[in-house]
Amino acid sequence: MPLVPPVLDSRTFQQLVDRALQRIPHYTPEWTDYNLSDPGVTLIDLFAWLTELMFYQLNRVPDLNYIKFLQLIGLELQPAQPAVADLTFSPQPNANVAPVPQGTQVGGQPSGGGQQVVFETQEGLDLIRLALTDVRVFDGAAYADVTDANGTGGATYRPFGWVPQVGSALYLGFSQTDPPTTGTLFPQDMRFCLFRPASTQTGQAQSAAGAESPATPPVQIAWEYRPSATRWKRLNVLRDDTVAFTRGGYVLVQGPADPILTTEANREGERIWLRARLVSGAYPSRTPPEIDALRPNTVSAKQLTTVHDESLGLSDGRPSQVFRLRQQPVIADSLQITVAEPEETTPWKHVPDFLSSGPDDKAYTLDPATGEIQFGDGNNGRIPVDGSEVVAVVYQAGGGAAGNVAAGALTTLPSPVAGIASVTNEQPAVGGRDQQDLEALKQQAPAELRRRSRAVTTEDFASLADEAGSVARATAIALAHPDHPGVEVAGAVTVVIVPDADEVPPIPSDGLIHEVCQYFQQYRLITTELFVKGPAYTQVKVHAAVSAHSYAAFDAVSEQVQDAINHYLAPLTRDTPSAAPVPPATSATTVQAGTPVETPPAEVIGGWDFGRDLHPTNLYSVILGVADVVSVDSLALTVGTQPWDQLEEPVALPPDGLFYGVDHEITVTPEQDL
């Protein structure tokens, strides 16, 4: 359990005053006026106030010692993490389309309001100038038109049919405009982004062993195009993050040099066709690939802003000078500092501290959260020469939970790109996280000491998962192998993660699972076969008839009952913690009645326990706990798609299972007078 620092002295101001007043008769019996207007009582109040201030500072000593201990073992607050989004660019018809350069900025407004967030593309993007108008699936026997499913978010399809076999193919038809577009229609390298449906990501696990090296695809897929009406020509696959369409990610394919218009896939009218054809191998039984969409002209972007050549000011020659970057939080590894001294302009080195720096070492420290840069004092770290200019040659700033914007929020190009008609993110941005707070670090410290930079026990794996990416909760199941459910496999561990997301239910993306796998690589033992996956969710729908006070608003009661049930079953619950204790008022800090207090943001505080069974009868107390509810007249459940008739029987969950509530049917009627 986490270490709780003791309170060294808990006496309050009033207790100190009362204790002093009780001692007056013993020491000065002639003093009989204890009114507040008495000068002696005023002095007692004054000294009690000063003593309480001293106690307040004294009680902070354990926290100070705790923080110093964390620093000694090398634990620091984890910096803010930038969100990641996939941006799809749409070229203008018949326009001179320029490549989208690396670092192109796209802005958007967070759903909750506030300052606009800016994302930057992480790679350059050469655009396919033609529109993808037709998507067809050949399952080995017939063609199916899946164009609408590919173009509509939430609709899914199987790119090689329900039973993929050698010869199955996904056909992509590109239509020329009228008049025809001229120039190079396809770039040298085409980039496609594969989006997988969230429903397929809960049960499929990724192996941590393949996090660093590319995973071996179960099948071989050939990308081809028509250089003539009689044959197909193969294209080189430069990169396949999707592992043959089994994951979400990017596929980079060589662009066709001389494509022609043909009629394919039982589609009337000529198109330029590309196809991805299954040439060998087989997908595991009962797990054919299923995708949400395949998008060309898409590139990954992070919630970052790159700043170049920012002047931070002139050195005054004093020790331990501090300069501040204009934008924060800062990605520490991205910062480059130079100091223009009279003789030369040289880069300086970022160090975590000055303990190992000598008087001539050109070093500086950085606080990523505040953007403060500090130089040495002449003994530990060199002092920049008086009058020399300090310049941030380049750095990246950004990060935080505000970057987790909704789908379709990123649509603004601050600097227009030639030939681009529009840009958007078809999927929500994920992975943004605020800087870790001190309380979270205190809770992390015991786990860090226990595991000693190695993951051995299930508690080690669960605590490490909480530190990796935007993971709100995690559990580890020993001897569990996803390919052998219900069988204990020696050396296997399956980690189940719940993302810090507002969706119901919160499902981890392929990217987050891969990020957690990569994080585990530095901690897991080489003999441990580790897998990371999302929870196995079970949907619960409650049908209830309740009676409420006749004066109550029945619609409001129904909504409150649904909220109470959803909160009870939620895989994640959020709560706004009470404000931190206010220190005793001093001459510099005065708290007056009626002064608004800033409410801390909602925080994840837990949720339904993994694998915990649901006893339906407990829902009676949940519903009766809602204001104005008098009685529960009837109660029924639907678990998944099946009714649950035996309320006395618990609803069981597997070890990786969680519940979530949805679309409850609550009928509210006035109470009956007897």
N, C-alpha and C positions, 0 to 999 in steps of 0.2 A: 504494500500500500504506500501511497506517497507520503513523504515526510512532512509533518505539520510543525512549523516553528512555534515554540511555546510563547505565551504571553507572559512577560516577566512581571508585570504589575498591572492589574486590571482595575484598580480603583478609579472611580470617576470623580468629576468635579464636585458633585453633590455629596458623595461619600466623604471626600476630604473635608468639606465644610462641616458636615454633621459631626465628624470625629473631632474636629477642633472645638466646636461648640460644646460637645460633651465634656471636654477637659477644662473648660473655663471654671466651673464651680470648685474644682480641686485646686487649681493654682491661684485663681483670683476670685474668691467668693464674693467680694464686694462688687464685682461686675454683674449687674442684673439686667441691663438693657441689651437685648439680642435683636432689636429691630434692624432692618436693612439700612436705615439712615444713620445708625451708630457708626462712628469712625473706626472703632475696633472691628466690627463685623465687616466693614468695607475692606480693611486690611486682610482679614481672614479670606474673603473672596479673592482678593488680589493674589495672595500667596497660594491659594488652592488652584487658581488658574495657571500660575507659573509652574506649579508642581505637576499639573496635568500635562502641560506642554513637555516637561521633562520626561514624564512617563511615555508620552507618545513617541518621542525620539528614542527612548530606551528600548521600547518594544520593536523598533525597526532594526535593532542590532542583529537579531537572528536572521532576518531577511538579508541583511548586508553580508553576514558570514556565509549564508547559503549561496548568494550570487558570486562571492569571491571563490567559493569552492567549485562552482560550476565553471568559472574561468580557469581554475587550476587544472581541471580534467578536460579542458578544451571544448566545452559546450558553449555555443553562441546561439543567439536567436536566429532562426531560419529566416532569410530575407523573403520579401514578397516575390511571388512567382507570376510571370506573365501568362495570360490566357493564349490559347492557340485556336485559330480558325482557318477554315478552308475557303478561299475566295475564288469565285468563278467570274471571269471576265467575258463580256459579250462584245465582239467586234462590230463595228458599223459596216453595213453592206457597201460594197464598191468604194471603200475608203482605203487610203494608204495606212496600213496597220503597222505600227512600230512594236517591237518587242517590249513587254512589260519588264522594266529593269528591276534587279534586286534592290530592295529597300523602298519600293513604291508604297506610299502611305494611303490607307483607306480609313476613313473615320465613321463613327456611328454613335448613336445615343443609347445609353443604358436604359433598360426597361423601367427601372425605378427612378429615372431622371438623374440629373446631375451633370457634371462636366463631360464633354464628349471624349470618348476613348479613341485612340489611334492605333492601328495595326500596321505593321510593315511586312512586306513579302520577304521570305527568307531565301528565295532563289529567283533567278530570272525566268521569264516565261515567254516562249515563242508561241504565237496563237495560230490555231487552225481557223482559217478565214471563212470556212463554210459552216452552215448551220446543221447540227445533227437533227434530222427530221424523222428518221425511221430507225427503230430498234426491233429486231426480230430474232426469235430463238428457234433453232433447228435441233430437235431432240433425237435425230437419226431416222425419223419417219415422216415428220410433218413440220411445217412452219407455224409459229404462233407470233402474233403481233403484240409486242409488249411496249409499244411507244408511249402509250398513256401511262402505264405503270412506271416507266423510266422517267417520265416528266412530272409526275405528281408525287410530292412528298408523302410518305407514309404507305404508299402502295408498293408491294414487293413482288419480285419475280425470280425465277430460277434461270440463270443465264445459259444452262445446258440442258434444261428440261428437268422433269421430275426424277428420271433415272438416267443420269449422265452416262454416256458410253462413247467409245472412240468414234469420231466422226461428228459428234454433236458440236454445235457452233453458235456463237453470238454474232449476229450481223449488225453492223452500224452503217446506216445510209446517210450520206452528206449531200445536201441539195445545193446546186448552184442557183444564184439569183438571176433575175431577168431584168436587164441584160446580164450576161454571164460575168462573173468576177474575173478579172485578169490578174496576171502576176502569179507568184508562188502561192498555191492554195494551201499546202501543208508545209509546216516547218521541218527542219532537219530532225528535230526531236519532238515527238508529240507526247503530251502529258495528259493522262486520264486519272481521275480520282474516283475511287470506288467507295460508295457509302453503303454500309450494311445496316439492316434494320435493327433497332434496339432489341427486339424480341429474340434475336439469334445470339445476342452477346451475353445473356445471363448464364447459359449453361455451358458454353464452350470455354475451355481453359487454354491458356497459353503457357508453354513451358519456359521457365527461366533459363534453361540451358541454351535455348536458341535466341536469347535476347541480344547477345553480342554478335553472334554469327548468324547469317541468313538461314532461316529454316528451310528444310527440304520439302518442296511441294509434293503432294501425293500424286499429281498428274503433270503431264507436259502439255503446255498450251502453245500453239503456233499462231502468230499474228500474220495475216496475209492481206494482199490487195490484188486488184485486177490490172495488170499492165496491158492486157489484150483480152479479147472476148473468149479466148479458148483456154486460158490457164490462169492460175493464181501464183503469185510470187510472194515468197516469205520475207517478213520484216524482222530485223534484229530487235530483241527485247533488251533494253539497256538496264532496266531496273524493275523489279517486281516486288513491292512491299506487301502486296496482297497475298503472296504465297499461293498463286493459282486460284485467286478469287475466294480464298477461305478467310481472309481478314479484310478489314477496311484499310485503305491506303492508296498509294500512287503506283501507277504503271507508266514507265517511260518507254516508248516504242519509236523506232526509227520511222521517219516520215516517208511516204511513198514519193518517188521521184517523178513517175510518169503515169499517174492513174488515169483511167478512162471511165466514161459514163457507161453503165450497163444496167440491165434489168435483172434483179436477183430476188430470191426469197419470196417468190410469188407476189411481188410488189409491182403494181403498175407504174410506169414512168421510170425514167432513167435516173440513177443516182451514182455517185462515187461511193463504192462499197469497201469497207474494211470488215474483216471477220477475225474472231478469236476462236480457234478450232482445237478441240481436245484430240490430241494425236496418240497419247499412250497413258497407261496408268489407270487408276480408279480411285474415286473418293471413298472414304470409309463408309461402311454400311449405315444407312439411314441419316447420313449427314451431307446431302448434296448442297452445294453453295447456294445461298439465297442473298440477293442484294436489293437495296433500296433504289439506287440510281448509279449510273456510270456517267461522269461528267468530263467533257474535254475542257481545256483552257482553265484549269483550276490549279491553284498553288497554295501552299501553306503560308500562313502569316502569324506573327506574334504581336502581342500588345506591347509594342516598344516604339520609342522615338529615338532616332540616331541624331546626335548633336555633334557638329564639327566646329573646331577652332573657336571655342568659347573662352574669352579672356576672363580670368578670375581675379585679376588685380595685380598690384605691385608689392613685392616683398619690402618690409620695413627693417629687415635685419634682426628682428627680435626672435628669441627662442620660441619654439612650439607655436608657430603661426597657424591660424586656421582660415581656410577659404571654403566657400560654399558653392556647389554647383547649382545652377538655376532650376534644374529639373530633378525630381526624385520620385520614387526610389530608384537607385542606380544599380545596374548590373555590374558587379565589381570587376569581373574579368574583361569587360569591354572598355574600361577607362585607360587612357594613355595621357600622361602629363609630361609637359616639357617646361623647362625654366630657361628663359632667355637671359643668361648672365652676360656680363660685358665681353668675356672672351669667347664664349661659345653657347649655343643652344643645344641642350642635351635632354634626352628622356630620363625620367626618374622612375624608380621601381616601387610598385605597390607591395607593402609588407603588412602582415597582420598586427605587428607591434614592433617597437624599437629595441626590444631586449637584446637582440643580436646585432644591432646596427652600430657601427663605429662612427667617429666624428666626421669622417669624409664620405660616408655612404649616402648616396643620393636616394633617399627613401621617403615614403609618405604612407600614412594610414588613411583608410576611408571608412566612413560610416554609411553603408548603402541606404539606410532609411532616411537620413537627414541630408545626405549629399555633402557632408563636411569632410574636408581634406585637411590633415594636420601634418606639418613637417617637424623635423627633429629639433632638439634643444642645443645642438653643438657637441654634446657628449655622446648621446645616442641618436644618430641621424644628423645629417648636415643641415645647416641653416642656409636657405637661399640668400644670395648676395643682395644687399640693400639696393632697391631700385629695379631689380630684375622682374620681368613680367612672367606670371604663372599662367599657362595656357592649357586648357583641356583640349587636346588635339581631336579626340573622338571619345564618345561614350554613349551608352544606350540607357534610357530611363523608361520605366514603366513597370507594370505588374499590379496585382491586387485582384480581389474578387469582383470589382466593378467591371473587369474585362470579360466576364462570363455573360456576354450579351446574347440575346435571343436570335433565332434564325431570322435572316432578312434585315438585321439592324445595321450592318456595315454596307453602306451604299454611297458614301461621299468620297470623292477623289479631291483632296485639297489642291493637288497639282494635276491638271488634266493630262492624260496620256493619249497621244495621237492615235486616232482610229478606234478608241474604246467608247462604246455606246453606254455601257452600264457595268456595274459590279455588284455582287451580293454574296452573302454567306448563306448557303442553303441549310446548313446545320448550325446549331448553337455553338458559340465559342466555349471551350472547356479548359480547365487547368489553372485558371487564375486563382491566386491565393494571397491573402494579406500576410504581412509579416507576423511571425509567431509572437504571441504575447508571453510575458514572463511566467504566468501561472502554468501555461502549457509546457514551458521549458522545465519548470520545477517538477511537473509530473513525469516528464520524459527522463529526467536524470536517473532515478532509481533503476529504470529499465535499461538505460545505457550502461550503468555500472554492473548490472546483473549479467548482461549478455557479453560484455567486453569485446565489442566489435565482431562478434560471431553470432549467427543465428543457429541455435541448437534446439531449444524447446519451442512448443507452440506459442507460448507467451512471447518469446523473442520474435517470432515471425509476425505475430499480430501487432506488436509495438512498432516494428520496423515499417510495416505497411501503413500505419498511421502517419509516419513521417514522410512517406513518398507520395508526391503529387497531391491532388485534391481528393484525398481519401478521408472520409469522415469516420468510418468504422471499419473494423476488420476482425476476422477470426481465422485461426489456422486449425486444420483438421489433420491429425497425424494418421499415417498409414492409409491415406485416401488417394486413390489414383482415378482421374476422371474417365479413363478408358475401361476401368474395372469397377463400376459402382457396386457397393455392398461387399467388396472383397478387400481385406487388409493386405496392402502391398508394402513389404519392408522397404524402408528408405524413402517412401513417397510422402510428401506433404502438399496439401492443397490449401492455399490461402484464398479466402473469400473476402472481397472488398465491396464497400458501399461508397459511391462517390459523394462528395459534398455538392449536391445538386438539388434543385427545387422540383424536379420532375417526379411524378408519381406513377410507378415506383422509380427510385433513382437507380439507373442502370449504368455501369461503367462502360466507357467507350473502349474500342480496340486500342486507341492511342494511350489511354490511361493504364490499361492492363499491361501494355508493352513497357510503359514507363516504370511501373512497379517492378516488372520482371528485371529490367535493367538495374534498378536500385538494389535488388536482392543479390545481384551477381557478386558484389563485394563483401557480402556477409555469409552467404550460404556455404555449407561444407560441400566439398566436391562429391561426396558420396550421397548427398541428398538430391532426390529427384523432385524438383519443386514446380508447382503449377499455380497459376493465378487466374481467378475467374470471378464472375459476379454471382450474386445470390440466386437461389432458386425461389422465385416469388410465388406465393399463393394468394389469389384474389379472394377477398371475403366481402360479400354483399349482405347487408342486414335488412330484414323486412320486419318492421315493428309498428305496433299501434300503441300510442301512449296517450294518457290523459293529462291535461294541464289545467292550471287555474283558469277560471273563466275570464279573468281580466288580462291574461297574457296575450301577446301577439303570436298566433299559432305558427305563422310562417317563420318568425324569428326562432321560436322554440324548435321547429323542425330542423332549421339550419344549425342551431347550436348542438342538437343531438347528433347530427351527422359529423360535425366538427369534433365532438367528444369521442365518437367511435373511431374516426380516422386518426385522432391523436393517440388513442389507446393502441391501435394496431400499427401505427406508423413505423417503418424501418428506421426513420430519422425523425427526431423531435427537436424543435427549436424553441428556445426560450430567451427572453431578454433579461439578463441578470440584473439584480438590483444595483443601484449606484454604489460605487466604492465608498467606504467610510470617509467622511470629511474630517481632516485634521482639525484640532482646536483652532478657533479663530485667533489671528494675531493682528497686529496693526496693519500688516500688508494684505491679509486675507480675511474678509468679513463676509459671512453668509447671512442674508436677511430673509425674513419670512416672505414667501411669495416669489423668491428668485427662482426662475426656471432652471432645472438641472438637466444637463444633457443626458439622454437615455442611451446607454451602450447598445450596439447593434446586437441583433439576435444571434445566438450561438447554438451550435449543435450540442445537445446534452445527452444524447443516447437514443434509445428506441427499443423496439421489440428485440428480445434476446434471440440470437441465432439458435434454431432448433427447438425453441420453447413451444410446447403445445398450447393450443387455445382451448380453454374451457368455456363453452358458449354461455353458461349461466353467469359468468363474470360480467357479461354485457348488461345484465340487469342493473348492477350497481353503477356501471358507467353511465347508463341512461338516467337513472334516478339521481345522479349527481348533478344533472343539469338544472339550472334555476327554473322554477315554475312547473317542473314535471312532478305530477302527483303519483302516477302509477304507470306500470308497463302492462298493458292488457294482453298483448300477444307478441311473440318473438320467434323469428325463423331466420335461417341462414342459407345462403347459397355459397358454396365453396368451389371456386373455379367455375364450372358450368353445371355442377350437380347440387341439388338441394341436400341440406344436412338436416335430417328429420330428428335424429336422436340428440337432443340438447344436453343430455347428461353424459354423452360420450365426447371426449376431447378430440379436437382436430389436430392430428399429428403432423410434425414437420421433420424433414431430414436435417442432419447437422448443419447443412449449408442453407437452410430455408429461412425465409422471412415472410410475414404477412403484410398486406396493405389493403386498405378499404377503398371502395369505389361505388358510386351511384347507389347509395342506400335509399330504400323506400321507407320513409317515416311518415306515418299518418298521425295527426294530432287532433284530438277532440276535447271538448270541455269536460271537466270532472262532473260526475253526477251527484246531485244532492240526495242524501238518503233520508 
